Amino acid sequence: MPGESTGAPDGPLLRYLRALEAFDRAFPGFHSEAHGVTVAPENGDYLIECVRTAHEGAPGSAVQ
């Protein structure tokens, strides 16, 4: 997944990852494998690294 846009919070990529995460929790021992996803050992949450784009008016944004 590195370099890919995650899209909207309710978009297809994040919905897909939430479905895989739910499957992994429902069926321990039959975990999914997704490139670029790390599973938190303490709670099973899916973790991905992403870059937040600057939006006008957002804290720390260079856009004025």
Order of alpha helices (4+ residues) and beta strands (2+ residues): alpha-beta-beta
